[in-house]
């Protein structure tokens, strides 16, 4: 493991590193974790024992996997977002109307998280994405959120998290991103044209309550179906109507 930041507690960082290995691998043994993190087996075992005691990890023979204790914390955090409760029916309605995937995305510490989703008529397990992080510049919802931030804040996020490339169409230059965010502000929604995944297009709009961005709704689907033209001519009105209704619900709750 890399040296820890002097502002942080090394033991806590190690615990979360162990959790990360278990998440990435879907379960692992002490030796596997120790090798991955360059730690002693005894150190790994102590962290695992603590996590088991707190019901955050479950032991099955020689293998450890993440436990439901973590789900308890995650559910508590998600339920604390008022926009989550208000957006769920809108997400489901949009997915039913369009047949496409619809997502609620929120920003925290300069990254985006998929907070809730519906796969529409598609045979897609949206739960596999819920709770995962992504960079804001990679998707329509993230760009919609960024469009409500000041240039200074956008540059701070880029300095901290970078602009990693996912496809040949990913924006990796901060000035190009700022120009894209200006276009997004002008029309009220952002586009993702195969910038995150090849073959996938998406359109997203920010959710704003009391001058603060609460998150974004986005519609995503196959590029040959959800064409750029359809995003502008058909899906933009549906999305913006849903967002406006959601913002009213947040105001008059």
DAWOWO-V116187 format. One record per backbone hydrogen bond with DSSP energy under -1.0 kcal/mol. NH is the residue of the N-H (numbers start at 1). CO is the residue of the C=O. If there is no record, write none. Layout:
nh: {NH:NH}
co: {CO:CO}
This chain:
nh: {8:13:14:15:16:17:18:19:20:21:22:23:24:25:26:28:33:34:35:36:37:38:39:44:45:46:47:48:49:50:51:52:53:54:55:56:57:58:60:63:64:65:67:69:70:72:73:74:75:76:77:78:79:81:85:86:87:88:91:92:93:94:95:96:97:98:99:101:102:103:104:105:106:108:111:112:113:114:115:116:118:122:124:126:128:129:130:131:132:134:138:143:144:145:146:147:148:149:154:155:156:157:158:159:160:161:162:170:177:178:179:180:181:182:183:184:185:186:187:188:190:192:194:200:201:202:203:204:205:207:209:212:214:216:217:218:219:220:221:223:225:226:227:231:232:233:234:235:236:238:239:240:241:242:243:244:245:246:247:248:249:250:251:252}
co: {5:9:10:11:12:13:14:15:16:17:18:19:20:21:22:64:29:30:31:32:33:34:34:40:41:42:43:44:45:46:47:48:49:50:52:51:51:65:63:60:28:58:56:55:67:68:69:70:71:72:73:74:75:78:81:82:83:84:87:88:89:90:91:92:93:94:95:220:118:218:116:216:113:111:108:134:106:132:104:104:102:119:122:124:125:126:126:114:129:112:135:139:140:141:142:143:145:146:150:151:152:153:154:155:156:157:158:167:173:174:175:176:177:178:179:180:181:182:183:184:204:202:200:197:221:192:219:190:217:215:212:209:207:105:205:103:203:101:201:199:222:222:225:227:228:229:230:230:231:234:235:236:237:238:239:240:241:242:243:244:245:246:247:248}
